[in-house]
Amino acid sequence: VHGIQLSDMDKKIGSTMMENQIKTIFDELKYVPISDLERKEKMCLSFEEAKERAKIVSSVSYMLALVLHKGDEYLGYVTIDFNLAETVDNLFIDFYGKELLLYLCNEATITDKGAFVKRKVKIEKKNQKVGYNKVVIAFRNEYSVNGNGLHHFKDPSDNEEYLYSNFEPFAAHAMFPCFDQPNLKASLKLITITAPNWVVIGNELEKETISADYVLPKLKELKIPSAFFDKNLQNEKYVLREFNSTASISTYLFACIAGPYFCFSSPKKEGYPPMRIFSRGSLKHHVAPYAEEFFRITECGVKFYEECFGRKFPFSKHDQIYCPEFNSGAMENVGAVTYTENYVFKDPPTEEKMMDFAETILHELSHMWFGDLVTMNWWNDLWLNESFATFISNLSMAIGKGLERYRTIWTSFNKYKGWAYREDQNLSLIHISEPTRPRLISYAVFCLKKKKKN
């Protein structure tokens, strides 16, 4: 599929532009880059590492600026503010990237070649402080082509380039340096520099867009090196977009989607969050006939869950984006849910397909409360996160107002239930959580039934 990325000449030109920009950054910062020499040795964050880190790290926030070049690579600049309960020997930030262009820890410049090895940016004990700490990292990275991290796709029908992030369970650090574990929630302030015809979608609403002529003063205000907006980007009229800061959410729920996406907007309605649907431009005529039903299902789901959970929709917006080469059915990023393009119907869908589509929409929507607002401590409770979303989305289709078309959903649900029973009988079954957990789900079902009865 990725044989149709860029022509050799395009790659050569793009690579030369990137190299020149990197050299300018080095000259401005007087800094030698740190490369991860053992980057190919993939390693995961262990539960023990995450547990120890969560004991001492708190009050995390990120400001992330991304220069989203067309082509194969991008640049980033992140500031990480956090508190430490104590100084330790083995503290690190997760990052699976190409190289660090700048690394500052509490204003100390770090040039040690061993500071960035095997997906870890190490924070030496001598550079740590009890209380408030600040890390600044400028970095260079490649777009992903495996569906995780920041994925790049070139549309063969019109040669347009599209980007989207996908982080669950452990891939936010494949886009930028962060404490990548679900129980270290943080706020994110996203800033992007992109081609002027690109749309950018984040977790929050866009605060402002700044034209090329005024980007440099804005970078100065944000304390980002001016070399991140070089002459080439100025000449191509790249624009800067600043987004509102998110609530405190897990890193796997951060989102950045960029490219010439086509937007379908729902008229603003009292009592509902702003809603938009995005797709590749080449697919918009396939999406258009079903956009109204897409919005309608979402609106019915919002009202059902608000009543069911006793809490209003917890975030500022609810965008939904069709993404090319998406690895799964959908992903519940806060305010920016991503979907496989298998749900772009090029022929009239059967009722079974529409049933599956509706269930996926409502499944992801339920996560805004159960999963995003309230999040598991570690991945051994992912089963509860996903199983509950499947259960409650099916329940909404069975009894929710406005969803009468989908009342036969329990037939499909029983297929999954049978599958679960069969899996449960396998000798290869591995327990992923303590045996008392099933009582919790039974109690949750009891509470929901009681609430409905009342």
Secondary structure, DSSP 8 states (H G I E B T S, - for coil): -GGGS--HHHHHHHHHHHHHHHHHHHHHHT---EE-TTTTS-----HHHHHHHHHHEEEEEEEEEEE--SSSEEEEEEEEEEEESS--SS-EEE--SSEEEEEEETTEE---GGGEETTEEE--GGG--SEEEEEEEEEEEE-BSSSSEEEEEE-TTT--EEEEEE-TTT-GGGTS-B--STTS-EEEEEEEEE-TT-EEEESS-EEEEE-GGGHHHHHHHHT--GGGS-HHHHHTT-EEEEE----SB-GGG--EEEES-EEEE----TTS--EEEEE-GGGHHHHHHHHHHHHHHHHHHHHHHHHHHTS---SS-EEEEEETT-SSSEE--TTEEEEEGGGS-SS---HHHHHHHHHHHHHHHHHTTBTTTB--SSGGGHHHHHHHHHHHHHHHHHH-TT-GGGTTHHHHHHHHHHHHHHHHT-TT----S-TTHHHHHHHHHHHHHHHHH-
